[in-house]
Amino acid sequence: MLRTVDFAAYKHRCQRRKDLDQTPYINHTVAVANLLSSTGVTDIRVLQAAVLHDTVEDTHTTIEEVRTAFGPEVALIVEECTDDTTLSGQERKAEQLRTAPLKSREAQQVKLADKLHNLESISRSPPVGWTVRRVQAYFIWAKHVTDICGPSHPPLAERLQRLYETAHTRVNGEYFPCHPEVCGPLTDEEKKRVDPRFALCEPGDKPCPSPIFF
């Protein structure tokens, strides 16, 4: 497992997330694996695939390289989780929805954890430049995908459902429900989950500190 993390960390070494802090991308893949492990998934192949799930899609890594390093079973799960990068963003979303029922149980589990971490990250700290409409569109689409994959791992499906029903985010000083069709009223507890720096910002301010490179 450590060898897998080392491999993924090297592949994603120059990449960062789109959040305020420009978090190193490897944090996401490790978090996806941790979500699975902490909710009862012990299959090492699934945990490895979780760490590797974006390496082929987002780096110059090939499936053959993953297969050689980690075996055909891990490579197959990674391949199932890899979008066709020749498609547009909207086409890729449509393809994920179309193929979700066809994925293996293992790939569906990785999909659930991937979506959960993305959604939690977006609600807490939306990518710079995202509007309310874009956040809500992502949540609505993601729910269609995770509802299909939910039976593969009920603990994550339940956590996702709670998120859809409660998650709010803050844009331009106002709180908004992330999934307007199923979300309940804003609570004080939910306010605490949104990055507190948003409450201190005036319009146009950038709460993100300059990233430190060393």
C-alpha positions as CSV (number, residue, x, y, z in Angstrom):
1,M,0.0,0.0,0.0
2,L,2.8,2.4,0.8
3,R,4.4,1.6,-2.5
4,T,1.1,2.5,-4.2
5,V,0.9,5.8,-2.3
6,D,4.6,6.6,-3.2
7,F,3.8,5.8,-6.9
8,A,0.7,8.1,-6.9
9,A,2.5,10.9,-5.0
10,Y,5.2,11.0,-7.6
11,K,2.7,10.9,-10.5
12,H,0.7,13.8,-9.1
13,R,3.6,15.7,-7.7
14,C,3.0,18.9,-9.7
15,Q,-0.7,19.0,-9.4
16,R,-3.0,20.8,-7.0
17,R,-6.7,20.9,-6.3
18,K,-8.9,23.9,-7.2
19,D,-9.7,24.8,-3.6
20,L,-8.7,28.0,-1.8
21,D,-5.5,26.5,-0.5
22,Q,-4.5,24.8,-3.7
23,T,-4.2,21.5,-1.8
24,P,-1.7,19.0,-3.2
25,Y,-3.7,16.6,-5.4
26,I,-2.4,13.5,-3.7
27,N,-4.3,14.6,-0.6
28,H,-7.5,13.7,-2.5
29,T,-6.5,10.2,-3.6
30,V,-5.3,9.3,-0.1
31,A,-8.5,10.7,1.4
32,V,-10.6,8.5,-1.1
33,A,-8.7,5.4,0.1
34,N,-9.2,6.4,3.7
35,L,-13.0,6.9,3.3
36,L,-13.2,3.3,2.0
37,S,-10.9,1.9,4.7
38,S,-12.6,3.7,7.5
39,T,-16.0,2.4,6.4
40,G,-15.1,-1.3,6.3
41,V,-13.4,-1.9,3.0
42,T,-10.4,-4.2,3.5
43,D,-9.8,-5.4,0.0
44,I,-6.2,-4.1,-0.7
45,R,-7.0,-4.0,-4.5
46,V,-9.8,-1.5,-3.9
47,L,-7.7,0.6,-1.6
48,Q,-4.8,0.6,-4.1
49,A,-7.2,1.5,-6.9
50,A,-8.6,4.4,-4.8
51,V,-5.1,5.8,-4.5
52,L,-4.4,5.4,-8.2
53,H,-7.9,6.2,-9.5
54,D,-6.8,9.5,-11.2
55,T,-3.3,8.6,-12.3
56,V,-4.2,7.5,-15.8
57,E,-6.8,10.2,-16.3
58,D,-4.8,13.1,-15.0
59,T,-1.2,12.2,-15.5
60,H,0.9,10.6,-18.3
61,T,0.6,7.2,-16.6
62,T,-0.7,4.3,-18.7
63,I,-2.9,1.4,-17.7
64,E,0.0,-0.9,-18.8
65,E,2.2,0.9,-16.3
66,V,-0.3,0.4,-13.5
67,R,-0.7,-3.3,-14.6
68,T,3.0,-3.9,-14.5
69,A,3.5,-2.2,-11.1
70,F,0.4,-3.5,-9.3
71,G,-1.1,-6.3,-11.2
72,P,-4.1,-6.9,-13.5
73,E,-6.8,-6.7,-10.9
74,V,-5.8,-3.3,-9.6
75,A,-5.3,-2.1,-13.2
76,L,-8.8,-3.2,-14.2
77,I,-10.4,-1.2,-11.3
78,V,-8.4,1.9,-12.2
79,E,-9.3,1.5,-15.8
80,E,-13.0,1.4,-14.9
81,C,-12.6,4.6,-12.9
82,T,-10.8,6.4,-15.8
83,D,-12.8,8.9,-17.9
84,D,-12.2,9.3,-21.6
85,T,-10.3,12.5,-21.7
86,T,-11.1,13.0,-25.4
87,L,-14.7,13.9,-24.5
88,S,-15.8,17.3,-23.3
89,G,-16.7,17.8,-19.7
90,Q,-20.4,17.4,-20.3
91,E,-19.9,14.3,-22.4
92,R,-17.7,12.8,-19.7
93,K,-20.5,13.4,-17.1
94,A,-23.0,11.8,-19.4
95,E,-20.7,8.8,-19.9
96,Q,-20.2,8.4,-16.2
97,L,-23.9,8.2,-15.7
98,R,-24.4,5.8,-18.6
99,T,-21.7,3.4,-17.5
100,A,-22.2,3.5,-13.7
101,P,-24.5,0.5,-13.7
102,L,-22.0,-1.5,-15.7
103,K,-19.1,-1.0,-13.4
104,S,-17.8,-3.7,-11.1
105,R,-18.7,-3.5,-7.4
106,E,-15.1,-2.5,-6.6
107,A,-15.1,0.3,-9.1
108,Q,-18.4,1.5,-7.8
109,Q,-17.0,1.6,-4.3
110,V,-14.2,3.8,-5.5
111,K,-16.6,6.0,-7.3
112,L,-18.7,6.6,-4.2
113,A,-15.6,7.6,-2.1
114,D,-14.3,9.8,-4.9
115,K,-17.6,11.6,-5.2
116,L,-18.0,11.9,-1.4
117,H,-14.6,13.6,-1.0
118,N,-15.2,15.9,-3.9
119,L,-18.6,16.9,-2.7
120,E,-17.5,17.5,0.9
121,S,-14.6,19.6,-0.4
122,I,-16.8,21.6,-2.7
123,S,-19.3,22.4,0.1
124,R,-16.7,23.4,2.5
125,S,-14.6,25.4,0.1
126,P,-15.8,25.7,-3.5
127,P,-13.2,25.9,-6.3
128,V,-12.2,29.4,-7.0
129,G,-14.5,31.0,-9.5
130,W,-17.3,28.5,-9.1
131,T,-20.8,30.0,-9.0
132,V,-23.8,28.7,-7.0
133,R,-25.3,27.3,-10.2
134,R,-22.2,25.3,-10.9
135,V,-22.0,23.9,-7.4
136,Q,-25.6,22.8,-7.5
137,A,-25.3,21.3,-11.0
138,Y,-22.4,19.2,-9.8
139,F,-24.3,18.0,-6.7
140,I,-27.4,17.1,-8.8
141,W,-25.3,15.2,-11.3
142,A,-23.2,13.4,-8.7
143,K,-26.4,12.2,-6.9
144,H,-27.6,10.5,-10.0
145,V,-24.2,8.7,-10.2
146,T,-24.0,7.8,-6.5
147,D,-27.6,6.6,-6.3
148,I,-26.7,4.0,-8.9
149,C,-23.5,3.0,-7.2
150,G,-24.9,3.1,-3.6
151,P,-25.7,-0.6,-3.2
152,S,-22.1,-1.4,-3.6
153,H,-21.2,0.1,-0.2
154,P,-24.2,1.2,1.9
155,P,-22.1,3.1,4.6
156,L,-20.8,5.5,2.0
157,A,-24.2,5.7,0.3
158,E,-25.8,6.7,3.7
159,R,-23.2,9.3,4.3
160,L,-23.7,10.7,0.8
161,Q,-27.5,10.9,1.3
162,R,-26.9,12.9,4.6
163,L,-24.6,15.2,2.7
164,Y,-27.2,15.8,-0.1
165,E,-29.8,16.6,2.6
166,T,-27.7,19.0,4.7
167,A,-24.8,20.5,2.7
168,H,-24.7,24.2,2.2
169,T,-21.9,26.4,0.8
170,R,-21.1,30.1,1.0
171,V,-20.7,32.2,-2.2
172,N,-20.4,36.0,-2.2
173,G,-21.3,36.2,1.5
174,E,-24.5,34.1,1.2
175,Y,-25.3,30.5,2.2
176,F,-26.9,28.3,-0.4
177,P,-28.1,24.6,-0.4
178,C,-25.7,22.5,-2.5
179,H,-28.5,20.2,-3.7
180,P,-31.6,22.5,-4.0
181,E,-34.0,19.6,-4.6
182,V,-33.4,17.5,-1.5
183,C,-31.5,19.8,1.0
184,G,-33.1,20.9,4.2
185,P,-32.8,24.3,6.0
186,L,-29.5,25.7,6.9
187,T,-28.4,24.8,10.5
188,D,-25.8,26.4,12.7
189,E,-23.9,23.1,12.6
190,E,-23.8,23.2,8.9
191,K,-22.5,26.8,8.9
192,K,-19.5,25.6,10.9
193,R,-18.6,23.1,8.1
194,V,-18.1,25.9,5.6
195,D,-14.6,27.3,5.5
196,P,-14.8,30.0,8.2
197,R,-12.6,32.3,6.2
198,F,-15.5,33.0,3.9
199,A,-17.3,34.8,6.7
200,L,-14.4,37.2,7.1
201,C,-14.1,38.2,3.4
202,E,-15.4,41.2,1.7
203,P,-16.5,40.9,-2.0
204,G,-13.5,40.3,-4.1
205,D,-11.2,39.2,-1.2
206,K,-9.2,36.1,-1.6
207,P,-8.9,34.2,1.7
208,C,-6.4,31.7,0.3
209,P,-2.9,32.3,1.5
210,S,-0.1,32.1,-1.0
211,P,1.0,28.5,-1.4
212,I,4.5,27.8,0.0
213,F,6.8,25.9,-2.3
214,F,10.0,24.4,-0.9
